[in-house]
């Protein structure tokens, strides 16, 4: 008798669950229908305050020792000039050092060794961007003959992006309120916020080197933040 009662109770529970499932689904769907999702974005233009430059010395010699000695002597002069210009030791880092044989291809197909080439390149961080042209001029005058590029950087990006994020959320709410008013409803609580945007990486700027005043143009960088925000809607 007890077994029969348990089976009957189990059957009733299954039926009740099956009947309740559509109701729950309809309730969830109804809640989702009373929501609005918008994208808010904000941009901030800011002038870079830091420069990163990669420069160095390339030297040749009849043998590896001769090329290395010539490069070391010239690179020491360049580094001294950079330091005298006010760049701290912590802002100078070796980024490339190579020694390569140089060959001449003969008519018979046999390669003849001409000598060796040494390249020593450093990355320099210039924290006062207005001093950048003068530092570059000094390095070139001291013998720097190798440069791969320049990057202009905004050092306080995180603080500026926080401001952009605030503006992006405010922009999302403005749009949501506009749509809600047009639809004859009111804006409720925030359901979710997802950050979508990111700031672009520093763009390398290539410049031609010459002995007198090196022209550079830092320009401005655009920092962008974007958020996708979902709000509840109320009657």
Helices and strands as residue ranges (DSSP letters): H 2-33, E 35-47, E 50-61, H 64-84, G 89-91, E 92-105, E 111-126, G 129-131, H 132-141, E 146-153, H 157-183, E 186-195, E 204-205, E 220-234
